Amino acid sequence: MKASTMHSQRPFGPHLKGFPTGQEPIPREQIAQQDWRLLRGDLALPLAVIKQSALRHNLHWMRDFCAQRGLSIAPHGKTSMSPELWQMQLDAGAWGISFATVFQAAVGARHGVPVLLIANQVIQRAELDALALLYAEQPALRSMFLVDATGQVDAIEAWATARGFQGRFEVLLELGIAGQRSGCRTADEARQIAQRIAASPVLRLAGIECYEGTTATCDHTRDRTTVHDLMDRVDAVAREAIAQGWFAHEEIILSAGGSAIFDLVAERLTPDLGRPVRGVLRSGCYLTHDHQRYTRYLCCVAERLNLRETLKPALEVLACVQSRPEPGLALLSMGRRDVSHDLDLPLPIWRSDGQGGAPRSVPAHWRIDALNDQHAYLRYDASAPEEEWPVLGETVASGISHPCTTFDKWRWMPVVDDAYRVVDAVTTWF
């Protein structure tokens, strides 16, 4: 079963923001036949779109990056929550898809994702119930989640006893960094938890996981030191677990990798442990990338690897200039409900007359400095020539920072070619 198997149950129609109001619902297969052209204003704005050429480039770039290093990738599906995009990632060689919650993993399983890596702790009874149900529905499904405390093991075992659960969950031991997110902090703690997992009748230790993404600084020396210290700990715990017989399988999974400094953990994910090792990157934002935060991080990756080209921004949000109430200020028809703003505000990148004219770069003095629910405040230099001012009714496209929090604001996204003709579309399942 493909990861997009169920998408036909959710047709594209006027219940979706940006879809034509008078259009009858249609399946994905008919999207390209509509001949929608965004540069001539065929769809109402705001609208988040994915550029097909950049999407394909990013899929192939990450596939090649992993293949050259003998790594697997289980990209973080929470970024898009899109079965169509997961299928593209699986078709490009992804081993599985990562998720943050059991709900997300269930969406993935019911869309045909064969391997689920829940990169988070599972401890709630309701989540354990849901995971057990997935196993009952799909016996061939492989899934795993994170454990970082003996108390979590106790809670899972108590749930299993109360429910009469006879199966076993595969888990990864999580190692963490002081002051950062979850994960055990010390070697002694890691040793105790690994031993406890190995002795549990409900769990099987499949490998070790960590996450370095929140430590990224673009200071090469600092980032390399942080990552290598973390991976040294992973290596030491893995070797002791082998010596003690704590791993449940011959193949050991070692997993790490956000979307910022994944190149540094990639150097350390396939150590020689005398056993087969599957190194699994979980980078998720690589698929559509962005125009700001991750672009800066990937410039640093390019410097470290001496690359001329890395990932390309594929996600843009188009809006209309709907008001120019005073000199130096224009209001765009997008706001917090349409575009990410948790890391950086949107960045204006091109403009078009909205009547079929070709895109052209925006003046350097244009900037967005605030968002309301439905408005973006576009500031410009009123002393500049009038042809550099925003024009009522024209289209302004903005680049984004952090794709995760733009995806969750849309239930569909058109996929466009380089002329901004709609050639496909994807759904999201938040």
MIGU-155166 format. One record per residue (C-alpha): x, y, z. Coordinates in nm, 2 decimals, always signed. Example, Ala and Ser with C-alpha at 12.3 -4.5 7.8 and 13.67 -1.06 7.14 Angstrom:
<<+1.23 -0.45 +0.78>>
<<+1.37 -0.11 +0.71>>
***
This chain:
<<+0.00 +0.00 +0.00>>
<<+0.14 +0.34 -0.10>>
<<+0.15 +0.63 +0.14>>
<<-0.10 +0.82 -0.07>>
<<-0.36 +0.54 -0.08>>
<<-0.62 +0.72 +0.13>>
<<-0.59 +1.07 -0.01>>
<<-0.87 +1.02 -0.26>>
<<-1.11 +1.01 +0.04>>
<<-1.04 +1.38 +0.08>>
<<-1.12 +1.55 -0.26>>
<<-1.01 +1.90 -0.34>>
<<-1.29 +2.15 -0.32>>
<<-1.42 +2.49 -0.21>>
<<-1.40 +2.39 +0.15>>
<<-1.03 +2.45 +0.12>>
<<-0.88 +2.80 +0.16>>
<<-0.78 +2.93 -0.18>>
<<-0.98 +2.68 -0.39>>
<<-1.23 +2.83 -0.63>>
<<-1.56 +2.89 -0.46>>
<<-1.78 +2.78 -0.75>>
<<-1.57 +2.48 -0.84>>
<<-1.71 +2.13 -0.79>>
<<-1.48 +1.90 -0.57>>
<<-1.23 +1.72 -0.78>>
<<-0.97 +1.44 -0.72>>
<<-0.60 +1.51 -0.73>>
<<-0.57 +1.35 -1.08>>
<<-0.78 +1.64 -1.22>>
<<-0.59 +1.93 -1.07>>
<<-0.35 +1.98 -1.36>>
<<-0.64 +1.97 -1.61>>
<<-0.79 +2.29 -1.46>>
<<-0.51 +2.50 -1.61>>
<<-0.50 +2.73 -1.31>>
<<-0.23 +3.00 -1.36>>
<<-0.14 +3.19 -1.05>>
<<+0.02 +3.48 -1.23>>
<<-0.30 +3.58 -1.39>>
<<-0.50 +3.55 -1.07>>
<<-0.69 +3.23 -1.13>>
<<-0.69 +3.14 -0.76>>
<<-0.77 +3.37 -0.46>>
<<-0.49 +3.48 -0.24>>
<<-0.33 +3.41 +0.00>>
<<-0.21 +3.08 -0.11>>
<<+0.08 +2.87 -0.01>>
<<+0.24 +2.69 -0.31>>
<<+0.52 +2.44 -0.36>>
<<+0.76 +2.48 -0.65>>
<<+0.79 +2.14 -0.83>>
<<+1.14 +2.20 -0.96>>
<<+1.29 +2.28 -0.62>>
<<+1.09 +2.00 -0.46>>
<<+1.24 +1.74 -0.70>>
<<+1.59 +1.89 -0.66>>
<<+1.57 +1.86 -0.28>>
<<+1.44 +1.50 -0.30>>
<<+1.73 +1.40 -0.52>>
<<+1.99 +1.60 -0.33>>
<<+1.91 +1.43 +0.01>>
<<+1.88 +1.09 -0.15>>
<<+2.23 +1.13 -0.30>>
<<+2.37 +1.27 +0.03>>
<<+2.25 +0.97 +0.22>>
<<+2.35 +0.72 -0.04>>
<<+2.71 +0.85 -0.06>>
<<+2.74 +0.79 +0.32>>
<<+2.56 +0.46 +0.35>>
<<+2.28 +0.62 +0.55>>
<<+1.91 +0.56 +0.57>>
<<+1.66 +0.85 +0.60>>
<<+1.33 +0.85 +0.79>>
<<+1.24 +1.22 +0.73>>
<<+1.03 +1.39 +0.99>>
<<+0.67 +1.36 +0.86>>
<<+0.54 +1.62 +1.11>>
<<+0.70 +1.89 +0.88>>
<<+0.43 +1.85 +0.61>>
<<+0.18 +1.59 +0.75>>
<<+0.12 +1.52 +0.38>>
<<+0.07 +1.17 +0.25>>
<<+0.15 +1.28 -0.10>>
<<+0.48 +1.42 +0.00>>
<<+0.56 +1.12 +0.22>>
<<+0.51 +0.90 -0.08>>
<<+0.76 +1.11 -0.28>>
<<+1.01 +1.07 +0.00>>
<<+0.95 +0.69 +0.01>>
<<+0.98 +0.67 -0.37>>
<<+1.31 +0.86 -0.34>>
<<+1.44 +0.59 -0.11>>
<<+1.34 +0.68 +0.24>>
<<+1.35 +0.38 +0.48>>
<<+1.05 +0.51 +0.68>>
<<+0.89 +0.83 +0.80>>
<<+0.95 +0.99 +1.15>>
<<+0.66 +1.14 +1.35>>
<<+0.63 +1.32 +1.68>>
<<+0.31 +1.17 +1.81>>
<<+0.11 +0.85 +1.79>>
<<-0.17 +1.04 +1.62>>
<<+0.07 +1.14 +1.34>>
<<+0.21 +0.79 +1.32>>
<<-0.14 +0.65 +1.28>>
<<-0.20 +0.88 +0.99>>
<<+0.12 +0.76 +0.84>>
<<+0.03 +0.39 +0.90>>
<<-0.31 +0.43 +0.75>>
<<-0.16 +0.59 +0.44>>
<<+0.08 +0.30 +0.39>>
<<+0.40 +0.42 +0.55>>
<<+0.58 +0.09 +0.63>>
<<+0.82 +0.20 +0.90>>
<<+0.72 +0.45 +1.17>>
<<+0.98 +0.62 +1.39>>
<<+0.81 +0.81 +1.67>>
<<+1.09 +1.05 +1.77>>
<<+0.93 +1.11 +2.11>>
<<+0.84 +0.94 +2.43>>
<<+0.52 +0.74 +2.44>>
<<+0.37 +0.71 +2.79>>
<<+0.00 +0.80 +2.79>>
<<-0.24 +0.51 +2.82>>
<<-0.45 +0.64 +2.53>>
<<-0.14 +0.66 +2.30>>
<<-0.04 +0.31 +2.40>>
<<-0.39 +0.19 +2.33>>
<<-0.37 +0.35 +1.98>>
<<-0.03 +0.20 +1.91>>
<<-0.15 -0.14 +2.01>>
<<-0.45 -0.10 +1.78>>
<<-0.22 -0.01 +1.49>>
<<-0.03 -0.34 +1.55>>
<<-0.35 -0.53 +1.55>>
<<-0.47 -0.37 +1.23>>
<<-0.13 -0.41 +1.05>>
<<+0.08 -0.70 +1.19>>
<<+0.36 -0.63 +0.94>>
<<+0.39 -0.27 +1.04>>
<<+0.72 -0.17 +1.20>>
<<+0.73 +0.11 +1.45>>
<<+0.94 +0.23 +1.74>>
<<+0.94 +0.51 +1.99>>
<<+1.18 +0.67 +2.24>>
<<+1.25 +0.59 +2.60>>
<<+1.45 +0.81 +2.84>>
<<+1.35 +0.70 +3.19>>
<<+1.29 +0.39 +3.39>>
<<+0.96 +0.55 +3.51>>
<<+0.84 +0.54 +3.15>>
<<+0.92 +0.17 +3.13>>
<<+0.73 +0.12 +3.46>>
<<+0.43 +0.30 +3.32>>
<<+0.43 +0.10 +2.99>>
<<+0.45 -0.23 +3.18>>
<<+0.16 -0.12 +3.41>>
<<-0.05 -0.04 +3.11>>
<<+0.03 -0.37 +2.94>>
<<-0.07 -0.56 +3.26>>
<<-0.40 -0.37 +3.29>>
<<-0.48 -0.42 +2.92>>
<<-0.36 -0.78 +2.89>>
<<-0.12 -0.67 +2.61>>
<<+0.09 -0.96 +2.49>>
<<+0.30 -0.79 +2.23>>
<<+0.63 -0.60 +2.25>>
<<+0.71 -0.25 +2.15>>
<<+1.04 -0.17 +1.97>>
<<+1.21 +0.13 +2.13>>
<<+1.52 +0.35 +2.10>>
<<+1.71 +0.47 +2.40>>
<<+1.73 +0.85 +2.38>>
<<+2.04 +1.04 +2.49>>
<<+1.99 +1.41 +2.55>>
<<+2.19 +1.73 +2.60>>
<<+2.17 +1.93 +2.92>>
<<+1.94 +2.22 +2.89>>
<<+1.79 +2.10 +2.57>>
<<+1.50 +1.86 +2.50>>
<<+1.43 +1.51 +2.63>>
<<+1.68 +1.23 +2.66>>
<<+1.89 +1.09 +2.95>>
<<+2.18 +1.31 +3.05>>
<<+2.44 +1.08 +3.20>>
<<+2.61 +0.76 +3.11>>
<<+2.49 +0.59 +3.43>>
<<+2.13 +0.69 +3.36>>
<<+2.16 +0.56 +3.00>>
<<+2.31 +0.23 +3.13>>
<<+2.03 +0.18 +3.38>>
<<+1.76 +0.25 +3.13>>
<<+1.91 +0.03 +2.86>>
<<+1.94 -0.26 +3.11>>
<<+1.58 -0.20 +3.23>>
<<+1.45 -0.20 +2.87>>
<<+1.64 -0.52 +2.79>>
<<+1.48 -0.69 +3.09>>
<<+1.12 -0.58 +3.01>>
<<+0.87 -0.83 +2.88>>
<<+0.70 -0.55 +2.69>>
<<+0.99 -0.37 +2.52>>
<<+1.27 -0.45 +2.28>>
<<+1.58 -0.22 +2.25>>
<<+1.63 -0.16 +1.88>>
<<+1.89 +0.11 +1.90>>
<<+1.99 +0.46 +2.03>>
<<+1.86 +0.80 +1.93>>
<<+1.96 +1.16 +1.99>>
<<+1.88 +1.50 +1.85>>
<<+2.13 +1.78 +1.79>>
<<+1.92 +2.03 +1.59>>
<<+1.85 +2.29 +1.87>>
<<+2.22 +2.33 +1.93>>
<<+2.30 +2.47 +1.58>>
<<+2.49 +2.80 +1.58>>
<<+2.67 +2.81 +1.24>>
<<+2.99 +2.84 +1.44>>
<<+3.17 +2.55 +1.27>>
<<+3.40 +2.47 +1.57>>
<<+3.13 +2.50 +1.83>>
<<+2.88 +2.29 +1.63>>
<<+3.13 +2.02 +1.55>>
<<+3.24 +2.00 +1.92>>
<<+2.88 +1.97 +2.04>>
<<+2.79 +1.70 +1.79>>
<<+3.10 +1.50 +1.84>>
<<+3.06 +1.51 +2.22>>
<<+2.70 +1.38 +2.18>>
<<+2.80 +1.11 +1.93>>
<<+3.08 +1.00 +2.15>>
<<+2.82 +0.93 +2.42>>
<<+2.61 +0.74 +2.17>>
<<+2.91 +0.53 +2.06>>
<<+3.00 +0.45 +2.42>>
<<+2.65 +0.34 +2.52>>
<<+2.61 +0.14 +2.20>>
<<+2.93 -0.05 +2.27>>
<<+2.83 -0.13 +2.63>>
<<+2.49 -0.24 +2.52>>
<<+2.65 -0.48 +2.27>>
<<+2.88 -0.62 +2.54>>
<<+2.59 -0.67 +2.78>>
<<+2.36 -0.82 +2.52>>
<<+2.09 -0.55 +2.56>>
<<+2.00 -0.50 +2.19>>
<<+1.72 -0.72 +2.07>>
<<+1.83 -0.75 +1.71>>
<<+2.15 -0.81 +1.52>>
<<+2.11 -0.48 +1.33>>
<<+2.15 -0.18 +1.56>>
<<+1.97 +0.15 +1.47>>
<<+2.15 +0.48 +1.54>>
<<+1.94 +0.78 +1.47>>
<<+1.99 +1.16 +1.48>>
<<+1.97 +1.45 +1.25>>
<<+1.76 +1.76 +1.24>>
<<+1.76 +1.99 +0.94>>
<<+2.04 +2.23 +1.04>>
<<+2.37 +2.04 +1.11>>
<<+2.28 +1.69 +0.98>>
<<+2.61 +1.67 +0.80>>
<<+2.80 +1.66 +1.13>>
<<+2.60 +1.37 +1.28>>
<<+2.61 +1.19 +0.94>>
<<+2.99 +1.15 +1.00>>
<<+2.92 +0.94 +1.31>>
<<+2.61 +0.74 +1.24>>
<<+2.77 +0.42 +1.10>>
<<+3.05 +0.34 +1.35>>
<<+3.23 +0.00 +1.33>>
<<+3.07 -0.18 +1.62>>
<<+3.13 -0.53 +1.50>>
<<+2.75 -0.55 +1.42>>
<<+2.54 -0.43 +1.14>>
<<+2.45 -0.06 +1.20>>
<<+2.17 +0.13 +1.03>>
<<+2.24 +0.50 +1.06>>
<<+1.91 +0.69 +1.02>>
<<+1.88 +1.06 +0.96>>
<<+1.55 +1.22 +1.04>>
<<+1.58 +1.56 +0.87>>
<<+1.24 +1.68 +0.77>>
<<+1.26 +2.04 +0.66>>
<<+1.50 +1.96 +0.37>>
<<+1.20 +1.87 +0.15>>
<<+1.08 +2.22 +0.09>>
<<+1.36 +2.40 +0.28>>
<<+1.30 +2.78 +0.33>>
<<+1.43 +3.12 +0.24>>
<<+1.57 +3.23 +0.58>>
<<+1.66 +3.02 +0.88>>
<<+1.75 +2.69 +0.71>>
<<+1.90 +2.87 +0.42>>
<<+2.15 +3.02 +0.66>>
<<+2.22 +2.68 +0.81>>
<<+2.27 +2.52 +0.47>>
<<+2.52 +2.78 +0.37>>
<<+2.72 +2.65 +0.67>>
<<+2.68 +2.29 +0.55>>
<<+2.80 +2.40 +0.21>>
<<+3.11 +2.56 +0.36>>
<<+3.19 +2.25 +0.57>>
<<+3.14 +2.01 +0.27>>
<<+3.29 +2.25 +0.01>>
<<+2.97 +2.23 -0.20>>
<<+2.85 +2.48 -0.46>>
<<+2.49 +2.38 -0.43>>
<<+2.27 +2.24 -0.15>>
<<+1.89 +2.27 -0.10>>
<<+1.65 +2.51 -0.27>>
<<+1.35 +2.69 -0.12>>
<<+1.04 +2.53 -0.26>>
<<+0.77 +2.68 -0.04>>
<<+0.62 +3.03 -0.10>>
<<+0.32 +3.22 +0.02>>
<<+0.15 +3.44 -0.23>>
<<-0.06 +3.74 -0.12>>
<<-0.24 +4.04 -0.27>>
<<-0.17 +4.41 -0.20>>
<<-0.51 +4.50 -0.07>>
<<-0.45 +4.84 +0.08>>
<<-0.19 +5.12 +0.08>>
<<-0.33 +5.34 +0.35>>
<<-0.04 +5.58 +0.40>>
<<+0.30 +5.65 +0.25>>
<<+0.55 +5.37 +0.33>>
<<+0.29 +5.11 +0.43>>
<<+0.10 +4.85 +0.23>>
<<-0.12 +4.57 +0.37>>
<<-0.09 +4.22 +0.22>>
<<-0.37 +3.97 +0.23>>
<<-0.19 +3.72 +0.45>>
<<-0.13 +3.69 +0.82>>
<<-0.05 +3.46 +1.11>>
<<-0.32 +3.22 +0.99>>
<<-0.14 +3.17 +0.66>>
<<+0.24 +3.19 +0.71>>
<<+0.51 +3.10 +0.96>>
<<+0.63 +3.36 +1.20>>
<<+0.78 +3.17 +1.49>>
<<+1.14 +3.21 +1.38>>
<<+1.15 +3.50 +1.13>>
<<+0.88 +3.71 +0.96>>
<<+0.81 +3.64 +0.59>>
<<+1.05 +3.78 +0.33>>
<<+0.91 +3.95 +0.02>>
<<+1.09 +3.79 -0.29>>
<<+0.89 +3.88 -0.60>>
<<+0.60 +4.08 -0.74>>
<<+0.37 +4.04 -1.03>>
<<+0.08 +4.25 -1.17>>
<<-0.17 +3.97 -1.10>>
<<-0.29 +3.98 -1.46>>
<<-0.04 +3.75 -1.62>>
<<+0.28 +3.95 -1.60>>
<<+0.61 +3.78 -1.52>>
<<+0.75 +3.79 -1.17>>
<<+1.01 +4.05 -1.10>>
<<+1.23 +4.10 -0.79>>
<<+1.09 +4.33 -0.52>>
<<+1.29 +4.64 -0.43>>
<<+1.55 +4.59 -0.16>>
<<+1.38 +4.84 +0.07>>
<<+1.06 +4.62 +0.10>>
<<+1.02 +4.44 +0.43>>
<<+0.74 +4.28 +0.63>>
<<+0.77 +4.39 +1.00>>
<<+0.45 +4.27 +1.15>>
<<+0.16 +4.03 +1.11>>
<<-0.21 +4.03 +1.22>>
<<-0.43 +3.73 +1.19>>
<<-0.51 +3.82 +0.82>>
<<-0.27 +4.10 +0.73>>
<<+0.10 +4.15 +0.67>>
<<+0.25 +4.50 +0.71>>
<<+0.47 +4.56 +0.41>>
<<+0.70 +4.87 +0.47>>
<<+0.86 +5.05 +0.18>>
<<+1.06 +5.36 +0.12>>
<<+0.81 +5.63 +0.02>>
<<+1.09 +5.85 -0.11>>
<<+1.19 +5.59 -0.36>>
<<+1.06 +5.62 -0.72>>
<<+0.69 +5.55 -0.75>>
<<+0.75 +5.24 -0.97>>
<<+0.91 +5.08 -0.66>>
<<+0.60 +5.13 -0.45>>
<<+0.36 +4.84 -0.40>>
<<+0.06 +4.85 -0.64>>
<<-0.30 +4.78 -0.53>>
<<-0.41 +4.44 -0.66>>
<<-0.07 +4.31 -0.75>>
<<+0.07 +3.98 -0.62>>
<<+0.36 +3.96 -0.38>>
<<+0.53 +3.63 -0.30>>
<<+0.71 +3.58 +0.02>>
<<+0.97 +3.33 +0.13>>
<<+0.92 +3.17 +0.47>>
<<+1.13 +3.07 +0.77>>
<<+1.06 +2.72 +0.91>>
<<+0.83 +2.52 +0.68>>
<<+0.67 +2.32 +0.97>>
<<+0.47 +2.62 +1.08>>
<<+0.35 +2.72 +0.74>>
<<+0.24 +2.37 +0.64>>
<<+0.01 +2.35 +0.95>>
<<-0.19 +2.65 +0.83>>
<<-0.31 +2.48 +0.51>>
<<-0.51 +2.17 +0.43>>
<<-0.39 +2.17 +0.07>>
<<-0.11 +2.33 -0.13>>
<<-0.09 +2.36 -0.51>>
<<+0.23 +2.24 -0.67>>
<<+0.34 +2.48 -0.94>>
<<+0.59 +2.48 -1.23>>
<<+0.84 +2.76 -1.28>>
<<+0.57 +2.96 -1.46>>
<<+0.33 +2.92 -1.16>>
<<+0.09 +2.70 -1.34>>
<<-0.07 +2.45 -1.11>>
<<+0.05 +2.10 -1.21>>
<<-0.04 +1.90 -0.89>>
<<-0.15 +1.94 -0.53>>
<<-0.10 +1.78 -0.20>>
<<-0.31 +1.75 +0.12>>
<<-0.21 +1.79 +0.48>>
<<-0.36 +1.59 +0.78>>
<<-0.29 +1.80 +1.09>>
***
